[in-house]
């Protein structure tokens, strides 16, 4: 059987949750499945850990893109895999938008695989009857204010208007060519046309069922995992110090990782930190925010400037995954006040590295961490500040949360996610 996978998101250099999900699923499927043939569809030649699927399950470095791109006689990009059953098809497309609906659809028209698996939301218009899609969350429907409604085409005004017109006609007057409308349209289309859906949490499944009024038995919950080779307790202290020095991070600190944006509630976290500093000036912890700037970053900068706490905020940007566990390990606590998550992979990473967690009490977060966190209302700055003060002083509480986290995280791994996904795809 031939299984096609949309690998375009997995191939991105600066990965976040959805991209890591696709990346690790592909790598584990290569290790687990010796019986089926795989084609990875991509808009650019695959690089790094997607070229050699035989290596250990971690991503070395975002700049490690030196592999040669080799093609076979049929035009497929050659990949190394444990059972020699993976290859890639680079589908070039002249536009910077609608690769899935345009180029991937054309490929499905002429050369459909037996099964198509899409790890993130967007099913091509033309697709095999047996198509499985993962929908991670529908936060864009629950509160669109926290999402950037950017134009899909960023070129000239006339061309934007033309694209808007065609999208408007195609969707019978319902949508335009912007990011939010595309998410809405593609999710509706996927739920209607995919043969089966994967959701990453029971919370997310319930959200999809309630909002779109679809049958529950069409959706299978398969939890995300984490990289057990990277994220583990008792990491080398010398290496931790080296990584912190490289990024200019000073201990002690509270840690957050994710996009620096409104949806993740970063402005509120910074205000809570400033409030904490005012409530208890004796607390020495700084605040480390790792991740790329996204929608709402201007507000983040404004908040930092308003409270005059620049010297206590460290923002090194996006960090290579191989370094992230050491930043986790050096933290007093991991603070994750996100407003909405379909899952929240960093919560697993924090538990695995032995870091106590302060987490939102909303969405999927309680489902993931269970009883191994201090839960806060993400809209209550005083509550977040009080939680940081409490965890800073209470060594016994920190140890209790760490031990509970070690027990919870035993139930998660990318290998388990891949096994369950493969079984579902083939069912």
C-alpha positions as CSV (number, residue, x, y, z in Angstrom):
1,X,0.0,0.0,0.0
2,X,1.2,3.5,-0.8
3,X,0.8,6.1,1.9
4,X,1.2,9.8,1.0
5,X,2.1,12.4,3.6
6,X,2.0,16.1,3.3
7,X,5.5,16.9,4.7
8,X,5.6,20.6,3.8
9,X,5.1,21.7,7.5
10,X,7.5,19.1,8.8
11,X,10.2,20.6,6.5
12,X,10.1,24.1,8.0
13,X,13.3,25.2,9.7
14,X,11.7,27.1,12.6
15,X,9.3,24.6,13.9
16,X,6.6,25.0,16.5
17,X,4.1,22.4,17.8
18,X,2.3,21.5,14.6
19,X,5.6,21.2,12.6
20,X,7.2,19.1,15.3
21,X,4.2,16.8,15.3
22,X,4.5,16.2,11.6
23,X,8.3,15.9,11.7
24,X,8.4,13.3,14.5
25,X,5.5,11.3,13.2
26,X,7.3,10.9,9.8
27,X,10.5,9.8,11.5
28,X,8.8,7.3,13.8
29,X,6.7,5.9,11.0
30,X,9.9,5.2,9.1
31,X,11.2,3.2,12.1
32,X,7.9,1.3,12.7
33,X,6.5,0.4,9.3
34,X,8.4,-2.0,7.0
35,X,5.3,-3.1,5.0
36,X,4.0,0.0,3.3
37,X,5.5,2.5,0.8
38,X,5.6,6.2,1.7
39,X,5.7,9.3,-0.5
40,X,6.4,12.6,1.3
41,X,5.0,15.5,-0.6
42,X,6.8,18.8,-0.1
43,X,7.0,22.3,-1.7
44,X,10.8,22.4,-1.2
45,X,13.5,19.7,-1.1
46,X,13.5,18.0,2.3
47,X,16.4,18.7,4.6
48,X,17.9,17.7,7.9
49,X,16.2,14.8,9.7
50,X,13.8,14.2,6.9
51,X,16.6,13.3,4.5
52,X,18.0,10.6,6.7
53,X,15.3,8.8,8.7
54,X,17.7,6.2,10.1
55,X,19.3,8.4,12.7
56,X,18.4,9.0,16.3
57,X,15.1,10.8,17.0
58,X,16.4,14.3,17.5
59,X,16.9,17.4,15.4
60,X,20.5,18.5,15.4
61,X,20.6,22.1,14.4
62,X,18.5,24.5,12.4
63,X,21.6,25.4,10.3
64,X,22.5,21.8,9.6
65,X,21.2,21.8,6.0
66,X,24.3,20.7,4.1
67,X,23.0,17.3,2.8
68,X,23.1,16.9,-1.0
69,X,19.7,16.7,-2.7
70,X,19.7,13.5,-4.8
71,X,17.0,12.3,-7.1
72,X,16.2,8.9,-8.6
73,X,15.4,8.2,-12.2
74,X,11.7,8.8,-11.6
75,X,12.4,12.3,-10.2
76,X,11.8,11.4,-6.5
77,X,14.1,12.9,-3.9
78,X,16.1,10.1,-2.4
79,X,15.8,9.5,1.3
80,X,17.5,7.1,3.7
81,X,15.1,5.0,5.7
82,X,15.4,1.9,7.8
83,X,13.4,-0.2,5.4
84,X,14.1,1.7,2.2
85,X,10.4,2.5,1.7
86,X,10.4,6.3,1.9
87,X,10.9,8.8,-0.9
88,X,9.9,12.4,-1.5
89,X,8.2,14.2,-4.3
90,X,9.1,17.9,-4.6
91,X,6.0,19.6,-6.0
92,X,7.1,23.0,-7.3
93,X,4.5,25.8,-7.5
94,X,5.0,29.3,-8.9
95,X,3.0,31.1,-6.2
96,X,3.6,31.7,-2.6
97,X,0.1,30.7,-1.6
98,X,-2.4,27.8,-2.1
99,X,0.3,25.1,-2.6
100,X,-2.0,22.6,-1.0
101,X,-5.1,23.4,-3.0
102,X,-3.2,24.0,-6.2
103,X,-0.1,21.9,-6.7
104,X,-0.9,19.1,-4.2
105,X,-4.4,18.8,-5.7
106,X,-2.9,18.4,-9.2
107,X,-0.7,15.6,-7.9
108,X,-3.7,13.9,-6.4
109,X,-5.5,14.2,-9.7
110,X,-2.8,12.3,-11.7
111,X,-1.0,10.2,-9.1
112,X,-3.2,9.5,-6.0
113,X,-1.7,7.3,-3.2
114,X,-3.8,4.7,-1.6
115,X,-4.0,6.8,1.6
116,X,-3.3,10.5,2.1
117,X,-2.3,11.6,5.6
118,X,-2.3,15.4,6.3
119,X,-0.8,16.2,9.7
120,X,-2.3,19.7,9.8
121,X,-5.8,20.8,9.0
122,X,-5.7,21.3,5.2
123,X,-7.0,18.7,2.9
124,X,-6.4,19.4,-0.8
125,X,-9.6,19.9,-2.9
126,X,-8.7,16.8,-5.0
127,X,-7.7,13.9,-2.7
128,X,-8.0,10.1,-2.3
129,X,-11.2,8.7,-0.9
130,X,-9.1,7.4,2.0
131,X,-7.8,10.6,3.5
132,X,-6.9,11.1,7.2
133,X,-6.3,14.6,8.6
134,X,-5.2,15.9,12.0
135,X,-7.0,19.0,13.2
136,X,-5.1,20.3,16.2
137,X,-7.5,22.9,17.5
138,X,-10.1,25.5,16.4
139,X,-9.0,28.4,18.5
140,X,-9.4,30.7,15.4
141,X,-13.2,30.0,15.7
142,X,-13.4,30.4,19.5
143,X,-11.7,33.8,19.6
144,X,-10.5,35.2,16.3
145,X,-9.2,38.4,18.0
146,X,-6.0,36.6,19.0
147,X,-5.2,35.6,15.4
148,X,-3.6,37.7,12.7
149,X,-6.0,38.2,9.8
150,X,-3.3,38.7,7.2
151,X,-3.7,38.7,3.5
152,X,-2.7,35.5,1.8
153,X,-1.1,37.3,-1.1
154,X,1.2,40.2,0.0
155,X,2.0,41.6,-3.4
156,X,0.4,44.4,-5.4
157,X,-3.1,45.8,-4.4
158,X,-4.7,44.9,-7.8
159,X,-3.6,41.3,-7.6
160,X,-4.8,41.0,-4.0
161,X,-8.2,42.2,-5.1
162,X,-8.3,39.8,-8.0
163,X,-7.4,36.9,-5.7
164,X,-10.0,38.1,-3.2
165,X,-12.6,38.1,-6.0
166,X,-11.8,34.5,-7.1
167,X,-11.9,33.2,-3.5
168,X,-15.2,35.1,-2.9
169,X,-16.7,33.5,-6.0
170,X,-15.3,30.0,-5.2
171,X,-16.7,30.0,-1.7
172,X,-20.1,31.4,-2.8
173,X,-19.5,34.8,-1.1
174,X,-18.6,33.3,2.2
175,X,-14.8,33.9,2.5
176,X,-12.0,36.2,1.3
177,X,-8.3,35.5,0.8
178,X,-7.0,36.0,4.3
179,X,-5.5,33.7,6.8
180,X,-8.5,33.4,9.2
181,X,-11.0,32.8,6.3
182,X,-8.7,30.1,4.9
183,X,-8.5,28.4,8.2
184,X,-12.2,28.4,8.5
185,X,-12.9,27.2,5.0
186,X,-10.2,24.5,5.0
187,X,-11.3,23.1,8.4
188,X,-15.0,23.0,7.2
189,X,-13.9,21.4,3.9
190,X,-11.7,18.8,5.7
191,X,-14.3,17.8,8.2
192,X,-16.8,17.3,5.4
193,X,-14.5,15.5,3.0
194,X,-11.8,13.6,4.9
195,X,-12.7,9.9,5.6
196,X,-11.3,10.2,9.2
197,X,-10.1,12.9,11.5
198,X,-7.4,12.8,14.3
199,X,-7.7,15.2,17.2
200,X,-4.8,15.6,19.7
201,X,-6.9,15.8,22.9
202,X,-10.4,15.1,24.2
203,X,-10.9,18.8,24.7
204,X,-10.1,19.5,21.1
205,X,-12.4,16.7,19.9
206,X,-15.3,18.1,21.9
207,X,-14.6,21.6,20.5
208,X,-14.8,20.3,17.0
209,X,-17.9,18.2,17.6
210,X,-19.7,21.0,19.4
211,X,-18.8,23.7,16.9
212,X,-19.2,21.9,13.6
213,X,-21.9,19.4,14.7
214,X,-20.2,16.4,13.2
215,X,-20.4,12.8,14.5
216,X,-18.0,11.9,17.3
217,X,-17.1,8.5,15.7
218,X,-15.4,10.3,12.8
219,X,-12.8,11.7,15.2
220,X,-10.1,9.6,16.9
221,X,-8.1,11.2,19.8
222,X,-4.4,10.4,19.6
223,X,-2.2,12.4,22.1
224,X,0.9,14.2,21.1
225,X,4.3,13.0,22.3
226,X,7.7,14.4,23.1
227,X,11.3,13.5,22.3
228,X,12.4,11.2,25.1
229,X,16.1,11.3,24.0
230,X,16.3,15.0,24.5
231,X,13.9,15.8,27.3
232,X,14.8,13.9,30.4
233,X,15.9,14.5,34.0
234,X,19.4,15.0,35.3
235,X,20.9,16.6,32.2
236,X,24.5,17.6,32.3
237,X,25.0,20.7,34.5
238,X,28.1,21.8,32.6
239,X,26.2,21.7,29.3
240,X,23.3,23.6,30.9
241,X,25.6,26.3,31.9
242,X,27.2,26.4,28.4
243,X,23.8,26.7,26.7
244,X,22.6,29.5,29.1
245,X,25.8,31.4,28.6
246,X,25.4,31.1,24.8
247,X,22.0,32.7,24.9
248,X,22.8,35.2,27.5
249,X,20.4,33.8,30.1
250,X,21.0,34.4,33.8
251,X,19.7,32.2,36.6
252,X,17.3,32.2,38.4
253,X,14.5,32.5,35.9
254,X,10.9,31.6,35.0
255,X,10.7,30.0,31.6
256,X,8.2,30.2,28.7
257,X,8.5,28.7,25.3
258,X,6.2,29.3,22.3
259,X,5.3,32.0,19.9
260,X,5.5,35.5,21.4
261,X,1.9,36.4,20.7
262,X,-1.5,37.3,22.0
263,X,-3.0,33.8,21.7
264,X,-0.2,32.5,24.0
265,X,-1.0,35.4,26.4
266,X,2.5,36.6,26.4
267,X,1.6,40.3,27.2
268,X,-0.4,39.2,30.2
269,X,2.5,37.0,31.4
270,X,4.9,40.0,31.2
271,X,2.4,42.1,33.1
272,X,2.0,39.4,35.7
273,X,5.8,39.2,36.1
274,X,6.0,42.9,36.6
275,X,3.3,42.7,39.2
276,X,5.2,39.9,40.9
277,X,8.3,42.1,41.0
278,X,6.3,44.9,42.7
279,X,4.6,42.6,45.2
280,X,7.9,41.0,46.3
281,X,11.0,42.8,45.3
282,X,13.2,40.2,47.0
283,X,12.4,37.6,44.3
284,X,15.5,37.3,42.0
285,X,14.0,35.3,39.2
286,X,14.1,36.8,35.7
287,X,11.7,35.9,32.9
288,X,13.0,34.0,29.8
289,X,10.7,34.0,26.7
290,X,11.9,31.7,23.9
291,X,10.1,31.8,20.5
292,X,9.6,33.8,17.4
293,X,7.7,37.0,17.4
294,X,4.1,36.7,16.1
295,X,0.7,38.5,16.2
296,X,0.7,40.9,19.2
297,X,4.5,41.3,19.5
298,X,4.3,45.1,19.4
299,X,2.1,44.9,22.5
300,X,4.8,42.7,24.2
301,X,7.4,45.3,23.6
302,X,5.1,48.1,24.8
303,X,4.4,46.2,28.0
304,X,8.1,45.6,28.7
305,X,8.9,49.3,28.1
306,X,5.9,50.5,30.2
307,X,7.0,48.6,33.3
308,X,10.7,49.3,32.8
309,X,11.7,45.7,33.3
310,X,13.9,45.3,30.2
311,X,16.9,44.1,32.3
312,X,14.9,41.2,33.7
313,X,13.4,39.9,30.5
314,X,15.4,37.7,28.2
315,X,14.1,37.0,24.7
316,X,16.7,35.0,22.7
317,X,14.2,34.3,19.8
318,X,13.8,30.9,18.3
319,X,16.2,28.3,19.9
320,X,17.4,25.0,18.3
321,X,15.6,22.1,19.9
322,X,18.8,20.4,21.0
323,X,19.4,23.4,23.4
324,X,15.8,23.7,24.7
325,X,16.0,20.9,27.3
326,X,18.9,22.6,29.1
327,X,17.0,25.9,29.3
328,X,14.1,24.0,30.8
329,X,16.3,22.3,33.3
330,X,17.8,25.6,34.5
331,X,14.4,27.2,35.2
332,X,12.7,27.7,38.6
333,X,9.4,26.9,36.9
334,X,7.8,26.7,33.5
335,X,5.0,29.2,33.1
336,X,2.4,28.5,30.4
337,X,-0.6,30.9,30.6
338,X,-1.8,30.3,27.1
339,X,-5.4,31.2,26.4
340,X,-6.1,28.2,24.1
341,X,-4.2,25.0,23.2
342,X,-5.3,21.9,21.4
343,X,-2.6,20.1,23.4
344,X,0.5,22.0,24.5
345,X,3.7,19.9,23.8
346,X,5.9,22.2,26.0
347,X,4.0,20.9,29.0
348,X,5.3,17.4,28.3
349,X,8.8,18.7,27.9
350,X,8.7,20.5,31.2
351,X,7.5,17.4,33.1
352,X,10.1,15.2,31.4
353,X,13.0,17.6,32.4
354,X,11.8,17.9,36.0
355,X,10.5,21.4,36.0
356,X,7.5,22.4,38.0
357,X,4.6,24.0,36.0
358,X,2.3,26.9,36.3
359,X,-0.4,26.4,33.7
360,X,-3.7,27.9,32.5
361,X,-6.7,26.1,33.9
362,X,-8.4,26.3,30.5
363,X,-8.7,24.3,27.2
364,X,-6.6,21.2,27.0
365,X,-3.9,22.0,29.6
366,X,-5.5,20.3,32.7
367,X,-6.1,17.2,30.5
368,X,-2.4,17.0,29.7
369,X,-0.7,17.8,33.0
370,X,-3.5,16.4,35.3
371,X,-2.5,17.1,38.9
372,X,1.1,18.1,38.3
373,X,0.8,21.8,38.0
374,X,-0.4,25.0,39.7
375,X,-3.4,26.1,37.7
376,X,-4.1,29.7,37.1
377,X,-6.8,31.8,35.3
378,X,-4.9,33.2,32.3
379,X,-6.8,36.5,32.5
380,X,-6.0,37.0,36.2
381,X,-2.6,38.7,36.5
382,X,-2.6,38.7,40.3
383,X,-3.3,35.0,40.3
384,X,-0.3,34.4,37.9
385,X,1.9,36.6,40.0
386,X,0.9,34.9,43.2
387,X,1.6,31.5,41.7
388,X,5.2,32.6,40.6
389,X,5.8,33.9,44.1
390,X,4.5,30.7,45.7
391,X,6.6,28.4,43.5
392,X,9.7,30.5,44.0
393,X,9.6,30.1,47.8
394,X,8.0,26.6,48.3
395,X,10.7,24.0,47.7
396,X,8.4,21.2,48.9
397,X,5.7,22.1,46.4
398,X,8.2,22.2,43.6
399,X,9.4,18.7,44.4
400,X,5.9,17.4,44.7
401,X,4.9,18.8,41.3
402,X,8.1,17.5,39.7
403,X,7.5,13.9,41.0
404,X,3.9,14.0,39.8
405,X,5.0,15.3,36.4
406,X,7.5,12.4,36.0
407,X,4.6,10.0,36.5
408,X,2.2,11.7,34.1
409,X,4.7,12.1,31.3
410,X,5.5,8.3,31.3
411,X,2.3,7.9,29.3
412,X,3.5,10.0,26.3
413,X,6.0,9.5,23.5
414,X,6.2,10.2,19.8
415,X,6.6,6.4,19.3
416,X,3.3,5.8,20.9
417,X,1.7,8.6,18.9
418,X,3.1,7.1,15.6
419,X,1.9,3.6,16.5
420,X,-1.6,4.7,17.2
421,X,-1.7,6.9,14.1
422,X,-0.4,4.1,11.8
423,X,-3.1,1.7,13.2
424,X,-5.8,4.3,12.6
425,X,-4.6,5.2,9.1
426,X,-4.6,1.5,8.1
427,X,-7.9,0.7,9.8
